[in-house]
Amino acid sequence: MPHPKEKKRRLEKEEDAVAATEENDDNLTTTIDSLGTDVFAQIFGFLPPKDIMRARLNNKMRLAATITIVPDADFRVYNQAKYNCMAAMTSALPGVQHISLRSLGWNRDIKYIDGEDPDEQRAARTVNWTTLDIGIISSFRRLRSLKIDENAPLNGRYNFLFNFPLLKILRIGGASITRNVNYLKWDLGMLSGVPLLEVFSCTDEFGGCLTGNINSLRVLKDTLEEVYMHDCHEIQGNFMDLADFPRLKELDLDETAVTGDVREIGEQDFLALETLVLPDGVYGGKGYEFQNISDAADVAKAVYSIKKQRPSLLLDEWYGRLSSHSPDWYDDGFERAPLFICLVEAGTRVGYQWESVHNQSCEVIWLDPEPEEESSGYEEYIEKLHDIESRVFFPGFFQPPTEDELDRIDRYT
């Protein structure tokens, strides 16, 4: 049985410990209370949106949240619960900088309120669906990036989606297909509402979403670094309208109605460009069609001149093709005929060759002389040359074999 004095001393120590803990808690509370709103805002700046919302324990913290610059966390709206969170953040956390609008759920009769000039058939089919007000997104005036998936349930024109003074990244389309494919309508002229835009990407897989002339991008001349428009068949204009953009590094206009001529690119044009993909409506663009086999040399040389002018420029998956309306074209039934041309590189040496859909190629037509044996890159060139030559399917042919010649080749191979 413990001695009464020992028991008393133990109780006194426990009481002292409790008192010290309470004093520390009081000091911590006093310290927290002494922090200013701006300090809380800085602390919140290191937390994701969900944690900031949970940390708003008093009026001072709630006020701090409203001025917090939310860190680089993408807030994804993919169901009604996430939409409700976004609605709450319009007043509680308006400093959100990154938002992605996605489908609001599989097999859910839910959509955003129709915009101006909606597709009437789509509006009629969805007239009884639950609707959500997407206009609340306008509250996020510090938005830096906005992504709108192809299946975000939008219908019509929403001018406010293109009115963010600090927006730097805008990506539209490119998601998987669901029954809630959007019917968003907009044109390039609306990008004047995002004057600081640096990255612009749009994939219009279903057609008709985006219209306009690329000349409208000139309002973003001093900021644009990447332009990616795929399957935007309603986009017109001449790609050379962007030639003097000082920061443009990537330009991809594949499957648009843009026109032009690569032979017009001068040494002072597209000075920062690293990647270039032009549509087949441009002379020398990706998939450009020429009418005769004899035209291939001029087309290849036009693209070659750009490559020699800018050795580091990536002409992503460039090829040209013989038109199916050409008197030289024929259909062998198995797509073995080498009726496409592509650039070939071995070290610093560039040429072109004819090849089939299945990469069955003819001999290379070199546009550069062979490098000197004493040059620093000669061994690399020889190694690449042997690899290219080993894959030639039509030895001795520098242009496509005729239909009869192809039949004879088939009989002997």
Phi, psi and omega in degrees: 000126183299146176290139182305323181291320178296319178297319181295317180297321179296317179296321179295320178297318179296319179295320178297320180296316178298318180297320179295319178298316179296322178295318178296319178298319179295320179295319179295318179297318179298318180296314180298317181295333182281345180291139179279166179300321181294327178292316176300320180298321178293319178296315179299333181296349178261003184248150173288161184308317183300318181289326177297316180299323180286334185275359182279083188270341180212180184298321180296317179291324178294321177293320179298322181299327183290341180250005181287133170275105186291136183295179186286069175241127182279119177268116187256124180260101185233006172199177184293326179298318178292325176297318180297323175297316179298320179299319179294324183286344180302327178254326184278328186215062185288355180275012176303135186249344185224121181227137174240126176261119182239189173300146179270016176130148179286135175054036177249132178275073183216141184206171171275154178304137179300145177270197178289146177050056181287161172293119188294321179294318178296318180297322180292321181292333186249017186299330182262007180286155171294134183244144178238145183274104179283349179299341181296341181296340179296342181289340183270078186285348179261014184302130179256330179218142179223127176239130178240108181291158180301332184256015170292127189286075178249154180208109178113200185254129180234091184300327184292341177290348182237037181223071178229108188295340182251004184296133179244335183230126177228119178233128182231128178090181175094008179267173177290159185276132169229179181287352180262035179304133185281158178241043180296137178239130176196168180225163185298333179299336181289347180289353175296343179277000177232071190294346181255014185299133178248323182237122179233123181224132177215127173243115184252068187300327186262357172079142173088352180293310185247134177230170174127183181244137183296347174300335179295341179287353183295338176294346181249020185307318187272357183239328187297131176243330180224131175231120182227109177232109180246138177061022178266078191289346180268359180275125184239183178114181180251127184300338180292349175295346180254007188297332184259018177285113190289339185248002185289116181256325182232129178227112182230109183241030184300138178062037170248176179264018180293145181237182179142193184212120183296340180290348178275351181288118180260175183295335181262009179262147176049053188295330182262002190294134178243331180225134182223123173228116181248150183284171184288351175282351177266134175297118183089006178283173179295123181081012180303134181263129173246157192272337183222153177303324181293343179280344187299321183300316181295319179296313180298320180292328178296316179288323178301320181298324176292317182297321180286328178291324181229081185303330183273355182291129179268115175262082194301116175053041181290143172202159171239165183213150176284130181297142177292348177268001181286145175293345180271350186277148173209159181247112182272358177087346183233008179056037177269341184293128180279085186249017177239152174241148177215156177283149179231136180233133173229102188064233179268357182272131183238141175208194175216161178211155175276142176209164181266177176303328183263023175064027173275113194248159172269183177295155179280136171260103185281137178257349176245151174288160178292136180294156179293146180299332182277353183290155186295330184259015186294318181296319178297320179299313182299318180298316180290322180299316180297323179295318180295314183294329181291341183258006178289123184266336181241073181299137180089349180257122177259355172216168186303138173294153175291171181298320179294318180296322179295321178298319180294320178299318181296324182290333185255009178238000000 
